[in-house]
Amino acid sequence: MTPRGKAALLWGVAGAMAFLAAHQAYLVAGGTFLGVGPIAAVAVVVLVVTALVAHRLGHHAVPVAVDEETGADPDPGPEPDE
């Protein structure tokens, strides 16, 4: 998996988790529970849409230099002081 694909997938997971947290807040505020199936389906849709948008538009936000052979950052920056 490419770094761009991995980042897009992680953004999708973050979007799904944000939806589930918002749904939980809705329930705490007194909303009605619709069932596990519909909520899971919406969470999967949010994950897929967020991942697709992140993959399509991610390179516009922050350009990332990646070594083609290793997939690593060619210039990781200075070593942290210990």
Helices and strands as residue ranges (DSSP letters): H 3-28, H 36-61
